Amino acid sequence: MKIMRTGVYAILKYKDSIVVIRKGRGPFIGLYDLPGGKIEHSEKNVESLEREIIEEVGLNKGDFQIERLLSVEEDFVQHVWEGEEKDEHIIGIVYLVHIKIDNFDLSYIEQGGDAKVLKLIQINDKETPKTNILKKALEKIR
């Protein structure tokens, strides 16, 4: 099945680091990705981004500030999901976002979501296994 998916993602800055999530299911299982996800029908990009940050990272709306649109990235992935072959074209709208609070909790896990771990990485991190969209977005802020 051919699918085109559009999502919003955050380069989520916390102090001198970037918050990433480790995928626990789906085509990117085990890789680290940007917090974010699918834009729901009739939802504006920024509304979707705020919702995804709240759901995946556990922040409240006043805990972060969306600074600006950073880039639009694309990825192509073929995989099997629930026994069905998928051929996905992913368009990722990436925003630069800052966490405003000093006591960010990395132990938060979204119930029922695909994010299994929150982690802080440096912009120049070379060790963490990353999705293509995360790699491309990090290049834009180096």
Phi and psi in radians as a Rosetta constraint file:
Dihedral C 1 N 2 CA 2 C 2 CIRCULARHARMONIC -1.556 0.35
Dihedral N 2 CA 2 C 2 N 3 CIRCULARHARMONIC 2.279 0.35
Dihedral C 2 N 3 CA 3 C 3 CIRCULARHARMONIC -2.330 0.35
Dihedral N 3 CA 3 C 3 N 4 CIRCULARHARMONIC 2.378 0.35
Dihedral C 3 N 4 CA 4 C 4 CIRCULARHARMONIC -1.940 0.35
Dihedral N 4 CA 4 C 4 N 5 CIRCULARHARMONIC 2.180 0.35
Dihedral C 4 N 5 CA 5 C 5 CIRCULARHARMONIC -2.159 0.35
Dihedral N 5 CA 5 C 5 N 6 CIRCULARHARMONIC 2.279 0.35
Dihedral C 5 N 6 CA 6 C 6 CIRCULARHARMONIC -1.972 0.35
Dihedral N 6 CA 6 C 6 N 7 CIRCULARHARMONIC 2.268 0.35
Dihedral C 6 N 7 CA 7 C 7 CIRCULARHARMONIC -2.383 0.35
Dihedral N 7 CA 7 C 7 N 8 CIRCULARHARMONIC 2.910 0.35
Dihedral C 7 N 8 CA 8 C 8 CIRCULARHARMONIC -2.039 0.35
Dihedral N 8 CA 8 C 8 N 9 CIRCULARHARMONIC 2.516 0.35
Dihedral C 8 N 9 CA 9 C 9 CIRCULARHARMONIC -2.445 0.35
Dihedral N 9 CA 9 C 9 N 10 CIRCULARHARMONIC 2.715 0.35
Dihedral C 9 N 10 CA 10 C 10 CIRCULARHARMONIC -2.082 0.35
Dihedral N 10 CA 10 C 10 N 11 CIRCULARHARMONIC 2.178 0.35
Dihedral C 10 N 11 CA 11 C 11 CIRCULARHARMONIC -1.370 0.35
Dihedral N 11 CA 11 C 11 N 12 CIRCULARHARMONIC 1.715 0.35
Dihedral C 11 N 12 CA 12 C 12 CIRCULARHARMONIC -1.704 0.35
Dihedral N 12 CA 12 C 12 N 13 CIRCULARHARMONIC 1.752 0.35
Dihedral C 12 N 13 CA 13 C 13 CIRCULARHARMONIC -1.485 0.35
Dihedral N 13 CA 13 C 13 N 14 CIRCULARHARMONIC 2.301 0.35
Dihedral C 13 N 14 CA 14 C 14 CIRCULARHARMONIC -2.283 0.35
Dihedral N 14 CA 14 C 14 N 15 CIRCULARHARMONIC 1.913 0.35
Dihedral C 14 N 15 CA 15 C 15 CIRCULARHARMONIC 0.982 0.35
Dihedral N 15 CA 15 C 15 N 16 CIRCULARHARMONIC -2.079 0.35
Dihedral C 15 N 16 CA 16 C 16 CIRCULARHARMONIC -1.759 0.35
Dihedral N 16 CA 16 C 16 N 17 CIRCULARHARMONIC 0.278 0.35
Dihedral C 16 N 17 CA 17 C 17 CIRCULARHARMONIC -2.170 0.35
Dihedral N 17 CA 17 C 17 N 18 CIRCULARHARMONIC 3.031 0.35
Dihedral C 17 N 18 CA 18 C 18 CIRCULARHARMONIC -2.078 0.35
Dihedral N 18 CA 18 C 18 N 19 CIRCULARHARMONIC 2.342 0.35
Dihedral C 18 N 19 CA 19 C 19 CIRCULARHARMONIC -1.483 0.35
Dihedral N 19 CA 19 C 19 N 20 CIRCULARHARMONIC 2.218 0.35
Dihedral C 19 N 20 CA 20 C 20 CIRCULARHARMONIC -2.207 0.35
Dihedral N 20 CA 20 C 20 N 21 CIRCULARHARMONIC 2.823 0.35
Dihedral C 20 N 21 CA 21 C 21 CIRCULARHARMONIC -2.090 0.35
Dihedral N 21 CA 21 C 21 N 22 CIRCULARHARMONIC 2.499 0.35
Dihedral C 21 N 22 CA 22 C 22 CIRCULARHARMONIC -1.642 0.35
Dihedral N 22 CA 22 C 22 N 23 CIRCULARHARMONIC 2.220 0.35
Dihedral C 22 N 23 CA 23 C 23 CIRCULARHARMONIC -1.276 0.35
Dihedral N 23 CA 23 C 23 N 24 CIRCULARHARMONIC 2.309 0.35
Dihedral C 23 N 24 CA 24 C 24 CIRCULARHARMONIC -1.829 0.35
Dihedral N 24 CA 24 C 24 N 25 CIRCULARHARMONIC -0.073 0.35
Dihedral C 24 N 25 CA 25 C 25 CIRCULARHARMONIC -2.793 0.35
Dihedral N 25 CA 25 C 25 N 26 CIRCULARHARMONIC 2.980 0.35
Dihedral C 25 N 26 CA 26 C 26 CIRCULARHARMONIC 1.531 0.35
Dihedral N 26 CA 26 C 26 N 27 CIRCULARHARMONIC -2.995 0.35
Dihedral C 26 N 27 CA 27 C 27 CIRCULARHARMONIC -1.187 0.35
Dihedral N 27 CA 27 C 27 N 28 CIRCULARHARMONIC -0.297 0.35
Dihedral C 27 N 28 CA 28 C 28 CIRCULARHARMONIC -1.927 0.35
Dihedral N 28 CA 28 C 28 N 29 CIRCULARHARMONIC 0.427 0.35
Dihedral C 28 N 29 CA 29 C 29 CIRCULARHARMONIC -0.926 0.35
Dihedral N 29 CA 29 C 29 N 30 CIRCULARHARMONIC 2.310 0.35
Dihedral C 29 N 30 CA 30 C 30 CIRCULARHARMONIC 1.512 0.35
Dihedral N 30 CA 30 C 30 N 31 CIRCULARHARMONIC -0.228 0.35
Dihedral C 30 N 31 CA 31 C 31 CIRCULARHARMONIC -1.630 0.35
Dihedral N 31 CA 31 C 31 N 32 CIRCULARHARMONIC 2.732 0.35
Dihedral C 31 N 32 CA 32 C 32 CIRCULARHARMONIC -1.637 0.35
Dihedral N 32 CA 32 C 32 N 33 CIRCULARHARMONIC 2.519 0.35
Dihedral C 32 N 33 CA 33 C 33 CIRCULARHARMONIC -2.467 0.35
Dihedral N 33 CA 33 C 33 N 34 CIRCULARHARMONIC 2.984 0.35
Dihedral C 33 N 34 CA 34 C 34 CIRCULARHARMONIC -1.356 0.35
Dihedral N 34 CA 34 C 34 N 35 CIRCULARHARMONIC 2.539 0.35
Dihedral C 34 N 35 CA 35 C 35 CIRCULARHARMONIC -1.065 0.35
Dihedral N 35 CA 35 C 35 N 36 CIRCULARHARMONIC 2.439 0.35
Dihedral C 35 N 36 CA 36 C 36 CIRCULARHARMONIC 2.631 0.35
Dihedral N 36 CA 36 C 36 N 37 CIRCULARHARMONIC -2.965 0.35
Dihedral C 36 N 37 CA 37 C 37 CIRCULARHARMONIC 2.944 0.35
Dihedral N 37 CA 37 C 37 N 38 CIRCULARHARMONIC -2.849 0.35
Dihedral C 37 N 38 CA 38 C 38 CIRCULARHARMONIC -1.112 0.35
Dihedral N 38 CA 38 C 38 N 39 CIRCULARHARMONIC 2.435 0.35
Dihedral C 38 N 39 CA 39 C 39 CIRCULARHARMONIC -1.441 0.35
Dihedral N 39 CA 39 C 39 N 40 CIRCULARHARMONIC 2.142 0.35
Dihedral C 39 N 40 CA 40 C 40 CIRCULARHARMONIC -1.358 0.35
Dihedral N 40 CA 40 C 40 N 41 CIRCULARHARMONIC 2.701 0.35
Dihedral C 40 N 41 CA 41 C 41 CIRCULARHARMONIC -0.965 0.35
Dihedral N 41 CA 41 C 41 N 42 CIRCULARHARMONIC 2.345 0.35
Dihedral C 41 N 42 CA 42 C 42 CIRCULARHARMONIC 1.185 0.35
Dihedral N 42 CA 42 C 42 N 43 CIRCULARHARMONIC 0.250 0.35
Dihedral C 42 N 43 CA 43 C 43 CIRCULARHARMONIC -1.752 0.35
Dihedral N 43 CA 43 C 43 N 44 CIRCULARHARMONIC 2.345 0.35
Dihedral C 43 N 44 CA 44 C 44 CIRCULARHARMONIC -1.325 0.35
Dihedral N 44 CA 44 C 44 N 45 CIRCULARHARMONIC 2.715 0.35
Dihedral C 44 N 45 CA 45 C 45 CIRCULARHARMONIC -0.887 0.35
Dihedral N 45 CA 45 C 45 N 46 CIRCULARHARMONIC -0.885 0.35
Dihedral C 45 N 46 CA 46 C 46 CIRCULARHARMONIC -1.174 0.35
Dihedral N 46 CA 46 C 46 N 47 CIRCULARHARMONIC -0.648 0.35
Dihedral C 46 N 47 CA 47 C 47 CIRCULARHARMONIC -1.089 0.35
Dihedral N 47 CA 47 C 47 N 48 CIRCULARHARMONIC -0.742 0.35
Dihedral C 47 N 48 CA 48 C 48 CIRCULARHARMONIC -1.115 0.35
Dihedral N 48 CA 48 C 48 N 49 CIRCULARHARMONIC -0.752 0.35
Dihedral C 48 N 49 CA 49 C 49 CIRCULARHARMONIC -1.084 0.35
Dihedral N 49 CA 49 C 49 N 50 CIRCULARHARMONIC -0.797 0.35
Dihedral C 49 N 50 CA 50 C 50 CIRCULARHARMONIC -1.027 0.35
Dihedral N 50 CA 50 C 50 N 51 CIRCULARHARMONIC -0.801 0.35
Dihedral C 50 N 51 CA 51 C 51 CIRCULARHARMONIC -1.063 0.35
Dihedral N 51 CA 51 C 51 N 52 CIRCULARHARMONIC -0.786 0.35
Dihedral C 51 N 52 CA 52 C 52 CIRCULARHARMONIC -1.134 0.35
Dihedral N 52 CA 52 C 52 N 53 CIRCULARHARMONIC -0.698 0.35
Dihedral C 52 N 53 CA 53 C 53 CIRCULARHARMONIC -1.122 0.35
Dihedral N 53 CA 53 C 53 N 54 CIRCULARHARMONIC -0.766 0.35
Dihedral C 53 N 54 CA 54 C 54 CIRCULARHARMONIC -1.084 0.35
Dihedral N 54 CA 54 C 54 N 55 CIRCULARHARMONIC -0.801 0.35
Dihedral C 54 N 55 CA 55 C 55 CIRCULARHARMONIC -1.201 0.35
Dihedral N 55 CA 55 C 55 N 56 CIRCULARHARMONIC -0.850 0.35
Dihedral C 55 N 56 CA 56 C 56 CIRCULARHARMONIC -1.459 0.35
Dihedral N 56 CA 56 C 56 N 57 CIRCULARHARMONIC -0.527 0.35
Dihedral C 56 N 57 CA 57 C 57 CIRCULARHARMONIC -1.922 0.35
Dihedral N 57 CA 57 C 57 N 58 CIRCULARHARMONIC -0.305 0.35
Dihedral C 57 N 58 CA 58 C 58 CIRCULARHARMONIC 1.433 0.35
Dihedral N 58 CA 58 C 58 N 59 CIRCULARHARMONIC 0.292 0.35
Dihedral C 58 N 59 CA 59 C 59 CIRCULARHARMONIC -1.506 0.35
Dihedral N 59 CA 59 C 59 N 60 CIRCULARHARMONIC 2.753 0.35
Dihedral C 59 N 60 CA 60 C 60 CIRCULARHARMONIC -1.588 0.35
Dihedral N 60 CA 60 C 60 N 61 CIRCULARHARMONIC 2.778 0.35
Dihedral C 60 N 61 CA 61 C 61 CIRCULARHARMONIC -0.978 0.35
Dihedral N 61 CA 61 C 61 N 62 CIRCULARHARMONIC -0.633 0.35
Dihedral C 61 N 62 CA 62 C 62 CIRCULARHARMONIC -1.367 0.35
Dihedral N 62 CA 62 C 62 N 63 CIRCULARHARMONIC -0.090 0.35
Dihedral C 62 N 63 CA 63 C 63 CIRCULARHARMONIC -1.462 0.35
Dihedral N 63 CA 63 C 63 N 64 CIRCULARHARMONIC -0.202 0.35
Dihedral C 63 N 64 CA 64 C 64 CIRCULARHARMONIC -2.467 0.35
Dihedral N 64 CA 64 C 64 N 65 CIRCULARHARMONIC 2.800 0.35
Dihedral C 64 N 65 CA 65 C 65 CIRCULARHARMONIC -2.323 0.35
Dihedral N 65 CA 65 C 65 N 66 CIRCULARHARMONIC 2.235 0.35
Dihedral C 65 N 66 CA 66 C 66 CIRCULARHARMONIC -1.405 0.35
Dihedral N 66 CA 66 C 66 N 67 CIRCULARHARMONIC 2.052 0.35
Dihedral C 66 N 67 CA 67 C 67 CIRCULARHARMONIC -1.478 0.35
Dihedral N 67 CA 67 C 67 N 68 CIRCULARHARMONIC -0.925 0.35
Dihedral C 67 N 68 CA 68 C 68 CIRCULARHARMONIC -2.952 0.35
Dihedral N 68 CA 68 C 68 N 69 CIRCULARHARMONIC 2.846 0.35
Dihedral C 68 N 69 CA 69 C 69 CIRCULARHARMONIC -1.219 0.35
Dihedral N 69 CA 69 C 69 N 70 CIRCULARHARMONIC 2.233 0.35
Dihedral C 69 N 70 CA 70 C 70 CIRCULARHARMONIC -1.705 0.35
Dihedral N 70 CA 70 C 70 N 71 CIRCULARHARMONIC -0.862 0.35
Dihedral C 70 N 71 CA 71 C 71 CIRCULARHARMONIC -2.928 0.35
Dihedral N 71 CA 71 C 71 N 72 CIRCULARHARMONIC 2.959 0.35
Dihedral C 71 N 72 CA 72 C 72 CIRCULARHARMONIC -2.110 0.35
Dihedral N 72 CA 72 C 72 N 73 CIRCULARHARMONIC 2.133 0.35
Dihedral C 72 N 73 CA 73 C 73 CIRCULARHARMONIC -2.049 0.35
Dihedral N 73 CA 73 C 73 N 74 CIRCULARHARMONIC 2.748 0.35
Dihedral C 73 N 74 CA 74 C 74 CIRCULARHARMONIC -2.258 0.35
Dihedral N 74 CA 74 C 74 N 75 CIRCULARHARMONIC 2.645 0.35
Dihedral C 74 N 75 CA 75 C 75 CIRCULARHARMONIC -2.571 0.35
Dihedral N 75 CA 75 C 75 N 76 CIRCULARHARMONIC 2.707 0.35
Dihedral C 75 N 76 CA 76 C 76 CIRCULARHARMONIC -2.255 0.35
Dihedral N 76 CA 76 C 76 N 77 CIRCULARHARMONIC 2.263 0.35
Dihedral C 76 N 77 CA 77 C 77 CIRCULARHARMONIC -2.518 0.35
Dihedral N 77 CA 77 C 77 N 78 CIRCULARHARMONIC 2.395 0.35
Dihedral C 77 N 78 CA 78 C 78 CIRCULARHARMONIC -1.972 0.35
Dihedral N 78 CA 78 C 78 N 79 CIRCULARHARMONIC 2.337 0.35
Dihedral C 78 N 79 CA 79 C 79 CIRCULARHARMONIC -2.808 0.35
Dihedral N 79 CA 79 C 79 N 80 CIRCULARHARMONIC 3.004 0.35
Dihedral C 79 N 80 CA 80 C 80 CIRCULARHARMONIC -1.938 0.35
Dihedral N 80 CA 80 C 80 N 81 CIRCULARHARMONIC 2.227 0.35
Dihedral C 80 N 81 CA 81 C 81 CIRCULARHARMONIC -2.225 0.35
Dihedral N 81 CA 81 C 81 N 82 CIRCULARHARMONIC 2.091 0.35
Dihedral C 81 N 82 CA 82 C 82 CIRCULARHARMONIC 0.887 0.35
Dihedral N 82 CA 82 C 82 N 83 CIRCULARHARMONIC 0.779 0.35
Dihedral C 82 N 83 CA 83 C 83 CIRCULARHARMONIC 1.409 0.35
Dihedral N 83 CA 83 C 83 N 84 CIRCULARHARMONIC 0.016 0.35
Dihedral C 83 N 84 CA 84 C 84 CIRCULARHARMONIC -2.002 0.35
Dihedral N 84 CA 84 C 84 N 85 CIRCULARHARMONIC 2.318 0.35
Dihedral C 84 N 85 CA 85 C 85 CIRCULARHARMONIC -1.274 0.35
Dihedral N 85 CA 85 C 85 N 86 CIRCULARHARMONIC 2.327 0.35
Dihedral C 85 N 86 CA 86 C 86 CIRCULARHARMONIC -2.139 0.35
Dihedral N 86 CA 86 C 86 N 87 CIRCULARHARMONIC 2.474 0.35
Dihedral C 86 N 87 CA 87 C 87 CIRCULARHARMONIC -2.210 0.35
Dihedral N 87 CA 87 C 87 N 88 CIRCULARHARMONIC 1.722 0.35
Dihedral C 87 N 88 CA 88 C 88 CIRCULARHARMONIC -1.827 0.35
Dihedral N 88 CA 88 C 88 N 89 CIRCULARHARMONIC 2.426 0.35
Dihedral C 88 N 89 CA 89 C 89 CIRCULARHARMONIC -1.951 0.35
Dihedral N 89 CA 89 C 89 N 90 CIRCULARHARMONIC 1.976 0.35
Dihedral C 89 N 90 CA 90 C 90 CIRCULARHARMONIC -1.853 0.35
Dihedral N 90 CA 90 C 90 N 91 CIRCULARHARMONIC 2.224 0.35
Dihedral C 90 N 91 CA 91 C 91 CIRCULARHARMONIC -1.930 0.35
Dihedral N 91 CA 91 C 91 N 92 CIRCULARHARMONIC 2.113 0.35
Dihedral C 91 N 92 CA 92 C 92 CIRCULARHARMONIC -1.965 0.35
Dihedral N 92 CA 92 C 92 N 93 CIRCULARHARMONIC 2.075 0.35
Dihedral C 92 N 93 CA 93 C 93 CIRCULARHARMONIC -1.631 0.35
Dihedral N 93 CA 93 C 93 N 94 CIRCULARHARMONIC 2.007 0.35
Dihedral C 93 N 94 CA 94 C 94 CIRCULARHARMONIC -1.898 0.35
Dihedral N 94 CA 94 C 94 N 95 CIRCULARHARMONIC 2.234 0.35
Dihedral C 94 N 95 CA 95 C 95 CIRCULARHARMONIC -1.972 0.35
Dihedral N 95 CA 95 C 95 N 96 CIRCULARHARMONIC 2.618 0.35
Dihedral C 95 N 96 CA 96 C 96 CIRCULARHARMONIC -1.573 0.35
Dihedral N 96 CA 96 C 96 N 97 CIRCULARHARMONIC 2.172 0.35
Dihedral C 96 N 97 CA 97 C 97 CIRCULARHARMONIC -2.312 0.35
Dihedral N 97 CA 97 C 97 N 98 CIRCULARHARMONIC 2.434 0.35
Dihedral C 97 N 98 CA 98 C 98 CIRCULARHARMONIC -1.976 0.35
Dihedral N 98 CA 98 C 98 N 99 CIRCULARHARMONIC 2.353 0.35
Dihedral C 98 N 99 CA 99 C 99 CIRCULARHARMONIC -1.437 0.35
Dihedral N 99 CA 99 C 99 N 100 CIRCULARHARMONIC 2.231 0.35
Dihedral C 99 N 100 CA 100 C 100 CIRCULARHARMONIC -1.647 0.35
Dihedral N 100 CA 100 C 100 N 101 CIRCULARHARMONIC -0.249 0.35
Dihedral C 100 N 101 CA 101 C 101 CIRCULARHARMONIC -1.595 0.35
Dihedral N 101 CA 101 C 101 N 102 CIRCULARHARMONIC 2.750 0.35
Dihedral C 101 N 102 CA 102 C 102 CIRCULARHARMONIC -1.604 0.35
Dihedral N 102 CA 102 C 102 N 103 CIRCULARHARMONIC -0.302 0.35
Dihedral C 102 N 103 CA 103 C 103 CIRCULARHARMONIC -2.007 0.35
Dihedral N 103 CA 103 C 103 N 104 CIRCULARHARMONIC 0.952 0.35
Dihedral C 103 N 104 CA 104 C 104 CIRCULARHARMONIC -1.171 0.35
Dihedral N 104 CA 104 C 104 N 105 CIRCULARHARMONIC 2.316 0.35
Dihedral C 104 N 105 CA 105 C 105 CIRCULARHARMONIC -1.714 0.35
Dihedral N 105 CA 105 C 105 N 106 CIRCULARHARMONIC 1.888 0.35
Dihedral C 105 N 106 CA 106 C 106 CIRCULARHARMONIC -1.357 0.35
Dihedral N 106 CA 106 C 106 N 107 CIRCULARHARMONIC -0.096 0.35
Dihedral C 106 N 107 CA 107 C 107 CIRCULARHARMONIC -1.507 0.35
Dihedral N 107 CA 107 C 107 N 108 CIRCULARHARMONIC -0.065 0.35
Dihedral C 107 N 108 CA 108 C 108 CIRCULARHARMONIC -1.125 0.35
Dihedral N 108 CA 108 C 108 N 109 CIRCULARHARMONIC 2.371 0.35
Dihedral C 108 N 109 CA 109 C 109 CIRCULARHARMONIC -2.308 0.35
Dihedral N 109 CA 109 C 109 N 110 CIRCULARHARMONIC 2.162 0.35
Dihedral C 109 N 110 CA 110 C 110 CIRCULARHARMONIC -1.217 0.35
Dihedral N 110 CA 110 C 110 N 111 CIRCULARHARMONIC 2.202 0.35
Dihedral C 110 N 111 CA 111 C 111 CIRCULARHARMONIC -1.248 0.35
Dihedral N 111 CA 111 C 111 N 112 CIRCULARHARMONIC 2.183 0.35
Dihedral C 111 N 112 CA 112 C 112 CIRCULARHARMONIC 1.414 0.35
Dihedral N 112 CA 112 C 112 N 113 CIRCULARHARMONIC -0.010 0.35
Dihedral C 112 N 113 CA 113 C 113 CIRCULARHARMONIC -1.576 0.35
Dihedral N 113 CA 113 C 113 N 114 CIRCULARHARMONIC 3.091 0.35
Dihedral C 113 N 114 CA 114 C 114 CIRCULARHARMONIC -1.660 0.35
Dihedral N 114 CA 114 C 114 N 115 CIRCULARHARMONIC -0.076 0.35
Dihedral C 114 N 115 CA 115 C 115 CIRCULARHARMONIC -1.489 0.35
Dihedral N 115 CA 115 C 115 N 116 CIRCULARHARMONIC 2.166 0.35
Dihedral C 115 N 116 CA 116 C 116 CIRCULARHARMONIC -1.903 0.35
Dihedral N 116 CA 116 C 116 N 117 CIRCULARHARMONIC -0.344 0.35
Dihedral C 116 N 117 CA 117 C 117 CIRCULARHARMONIC -2.585 0.35
Dihedral N 117 CA 117 C 117 N 118 CIRCULARHARMONIC 2.421 0.35
Dihedral C 117 N 118 CA 118 C 118 CIRCULARHARMONIC -1.742 0.35
Dihedral N 118 CA 118 C 118 N 119 CIRCULARHARMONIC 2.489 0.35
Dihedral C 118 N 119 CA 119 C 119 CIRCULARHARMONIC -2.572 0.35
Dihedral N 119 CA 119 C 119 N 120 CIRCULARHARMONIC 2.597 0.35
Dihedral C 119 N 120 CA 120 C 120 CIRCULARHARMONIC -1.743 0.35
Dihedral N 120 CA 120 C 120 N 121 CIRCULARHARMONIC 2.327 0.35
Dihedral C 120 N 121 CA 121 C 121 CIRCULARHARMONIC -2.237 0.35
Dihedral N 121 CA 121 C 121 N 122 CIRCULARHARMONIC 2.806 0.35
Dihedral C 121 N 122 CA 122 C 122 CIRCULARHARMONIC -1.505 0.35
Dihedral N 122 CA 122 C 122 N 123 CIRCULARHARMONIC 2.724 0.35
Dihedral C 122 N 123 CA 123 C 123 CIRCULARHARMONIC -0.999 0.35
Dihedral N 123 CA 123 C 123 N 124 CIRCULARHARMONIC -0.623 0.35
Dihedral C 123 N 124 CA 124 C 124 CIRCULARHARMONIC -1.654 0.35
Dihedral N 124 CA 124 C 124 N 125 CIRCULARHARMONIC 0.299 0.35
Dihedral C 124 N 125 CA 125 C 125 CIRCULARHARMONIC -0.951 0.35
Dihedral N 125 CA 125 C 125 N 126 CIRCULARHARMONIC 2.307 0.35
Dihedral C 125 N 126 CA 126 C 126 CIRCULARHARMONIC -2.031 0.35
Dihedral N 126 CA 126 C 126 N 127 CIRCULARHARMONIC -0.194 0.35
Dihedral C 126 N 127 CA 127 C 127 CIRCULARHARMONIC -1.584 0.35
Dihedral N 127 CA 127 C 127 N 128 CIRCULARHARMONIC -0.597 0.35
Dihedral C 127 N 128 CA 128 C 128 CIRCULARHARMONIC -1.286 0.35
Dihedral N 128 CA 128 C 128 N 129 CIRCULARHARMONIC 2.232 0.35
Dihedral C 128 N 129 CA 129 C 129 CIRCULARHARMONIC -1.206 0.35
Dihedral N 129 CA 129 C 129 N 130 CIRCULARHARMONIC 2.194 0.35
Dihedral C 129 N 130 CA 130 C 130 CIRCULARHARMONIC -2.157 0.35
Dihedral N 130 CA 130 C 130 N 131 CIRCULARHARMONIC 2.673 0.35
Dihedral C 130 N 131 CA 131 C 131 CIRCULARHARMONIC -1.251 0.35
Dihedral N 131 CA 131 C 131 N 132 CIRCULARHARMONIC 2.815 0.35
Dihedral C 131 N 132 CA 132 C 132 CIRCULARHARMONIC -1.099 0.35
Dihedral N 132 CA 132 C 132 N 133 CIRCULARHARMONIC -0.658 0.35
Dihedral C 132 N 133 CA 133 C 133 CIRCULARHARMONIC -1.141 0.35
Dihedral N 133 CA 133 C 133 N 134 CIRCULARHARMONIC -0.693 0.35
Dihedral C 133 N 134 CA 134 C 134 CIRCULARHARMONIC -1.092 0.35
Dihedral N 134 CA 134 C 134 N 135 CIRCULARHARMONIC -0.799 0.35
Dihedral C 134 N 135 CA 135 C 135 CIRCULARHARMONIC -1.015 0.35
Dihedral N 135 CA 135 C 135 N 136 CIRCULARHARMONIC -0.825 0.35
Dihedral C 135 N 136 CA 136 C 136 CIRCULARHARMONIC -1.144 0.35
Dihedral N 136 CA 136 C 136 N 137 CIRCULARHARMONIC -0.725 0.35
Dihedral C 136 N 137 CA 137 C 137 CIRCULARHARMONIC -1.147 0.35
Dihedral N 137 CA 137 C 137 N 138 CIRCULARHARMONIC -0.691 0.35
Dihedral C 137 N 138 CA 138 C 138 CIRCULARHARMONIC -1.094 0.35
Dihedral N 138 CA 138 C 138 N 139 CIRCULARHARMONIC -0.609 0.35
Dihedral C 138 N 139 CA 139 C 139 CIRCULARHARMONIC -1.048 0.35
Dihedral N 139 CA 139 C 139 N 140 CIRCULARHARMONIC -0.564 0.35
Dihedral C 139 N 140 CA 140 C 140 CIRCULARHARMONIC -1.255 0.35
Dihedral N 140 CA 140 C 140 N 141 CIRCULARHARMONIC -0.360 0.35
Dihedral C 140 N 141 CA 141 C 141 CIRCULARHARMONIC -1.921 0.35
Dihedral N 141 CA 141 C 141 N 142 CIRCULARHARMONIC 0.069 0.35
